[in-house]
Amino acid sequence: MTDFLIIKLHGPMQAWGEHTFEGLRPSANFPTRSGVLGLLGACLGIRRNEPDRLQQLADSIGIAVRVDERDIRVVKITDYHTVKDARADYIGKEKPHETIQTWREYLLDAHFSIALWSHPGAVITLDNLETALRRPYFTPYLGRRSCPLTRPLFEKRLEAANAREVLQCIAPHNGTIYSEEGDETVRRFRVRDVPLVMQPRQFAARNIYVYGGEHVPE
């Protein structure tokens, strides 16, 4: 049996940025690995200029996300922004003098349940994470600062054979699961959301294994 820590992500708006430097900043349909690590890092009090601690966190945990099925339909909206002193076209280091335009996506009325487990030799343990989730060091938010939480992050600790089984024990007990656990018999796809801590704004790819029906916000 494996020890799992369950967290809930509830909020009127969420934004889980996909890998892009363009003016359009899309949101993934469920929390990305980089987004979850950022959320946990904030709770632990890890700062952006602490790459060793960030790497320890990234190396310590596995993640499975369930898109919780509810009567409320999840939709996306696009918010228009103007930004001053941003990188030119989001690809260079020079800052333009003129204001640029951006379009940023948000998920509305989404609820997610997330199972976390420890990798072998984890430096940051589930006990460390539980303490931090109960009393966050920095204020957590759901992808962007404009996306506050509407309930505490921590849900419970459980033991189960795998992430799929443990999420079936958590209300609402159904919804599509996107997990880092799986094998060649499970439907899967690749996403580029693994942060390369020593190379800021660079990401590697990983496999995501899909359990249950496909849930795609419109």
C-alpha positions, -999 to 999 in steps of 0.1 A, spaced: 0 0 0 11 36 -7 5 66 14 -13 94 -4 -20 131 4 -52 145 -11 -57 182 -18 -87 200 -33 -85 229 -57 -118 249 -56 -122 285 -69 -144 306 -91 -114 310 -115 -83 289 -122 -55 293 -147 -30 265 -154 -7 280 -180 6 259 -209 40 263 -223 40 295 -244 56 329 -246 31 343 -270 6 371 -264 -21 344 -259 -16 327 -226 -39 296 -227 -49 275 -197 -47 238 -197 -79 219 -189 -65 206 -156 -36 216 -133 -2 212 -148 28 196 -130 46 230 -130 14 247 -115 10 221 -87 47 223 -78 44 261 -77 14 259 -54 31 234 -31 63 255 -32 44 286 -21 29 266 9 64 254 18 79 289 16 102 281 -12 113 312 -31 121 316 -68 158 321 -60 161 288 -43 165 264 -72 179 236 -50 148 235 -28 126 237 -59 144 208 -75 141 188 -42 103 193 -43 101 184 -80 121 152 -74 101 142 -43 65 137 -55 42 121 -80 9 137 -90 -25 125 -102 -53 150 -110 -90 142 -112 -114 166 -129 -143 163 -105 -177 157 -121 -204 182 -110 -237 195 -122 -221 229 -130 -205 230 -165 -169 241 -166 -161 268 -193 -132 289 -203 -131 327 -207 -104 349 -222 -94 381 -204 -77 410 -222 -46 426 -207 -22 453 -215 13 448 -201 41 473 -198 78 464 -196 72 428 -208 97 409 -229 94 418 -266 70 392 -281 76 370 -251 108 356 -267 136 380 -259 151 395 -228 149 431 -239 120 451 -225 100 473 -250 91 508 -241 56 505 -255 27 486 -238 19 452 -254 -14 433 -255 -20 398 -240 -50 375 -238 -52 351 -209 -75 321 -204 -92 311 -172 -113 281 -162 -146 289 -145 -162 268 -118 -137 239 -120 -131 216 -91 -101 193 -89 -90 165 -65 -52 158 -65 -34 128 -51 3 132 -42 27 105 -33 64 103 -24 91 91 -48 118 69 -34 144 89 -15 121 119 -13 137 149 6 104 167 10 80 142 25 42 140 27 44 150 63 63 182 53 36 189 27 7 182 50 21 207 75 26 233 48 -8 228 33 -25 233 67 -5 264 74 9 279 41 40 301 43 29 322 13 -7 328 2 -16 300 -23 -36 307 -54 -49 287 -83 -24 294 -110 -25 333 -110 -28 358 -81 -62 368 -94 -75 332 -87 -81 328 -49 -92 295 -32 -127 291 -18 -117 262 6 -86 249 23 -62 229 2 -58 199 25 -84 172 23 -70 140 39 -43 113 40 -51 78 29 -34 45 19 -43 27 -12 -28 5 -39 -25 33 -64 -36 69 -72 -67 58 -92 -80 37 -62 -74 64 -37 -92 91 -57 -122 68 -60 -124 71 -22 -128 109 -24 -161 127 -31 -175 131 -57 -160 97 -65 -160 102 -102 -143 122 -130 -115 117 -155 -81 111 -138 -48 123 -153 -20 104 -136 17 100 -138 11 63 -130 4 39 -158 17 15 -184 13 7 -221 -22 -7 -216 -35 28 -205 -45 56 -228 -19 83 -226 -5 115 -241 25 137 -236 25 172 -222 54 197 -218 49 209 -182 79 196 -162 98 227 -151 136 226 -157 145 244 -125 180 253 -136 168 266 -169 140 292 -161 110 292 -183 120 259 -199 100 227 -196 105 190 -204 78 165 -215 61 137 -195 35 110 -201 0 114 -187 -21 83 -183 -59 88 -186 -85 69 -166 -122 74 -173 -140 95 -198 -124 125 -214 -133 158 -198 -125 189 -219 -138 223 -207 -152 244 -236 
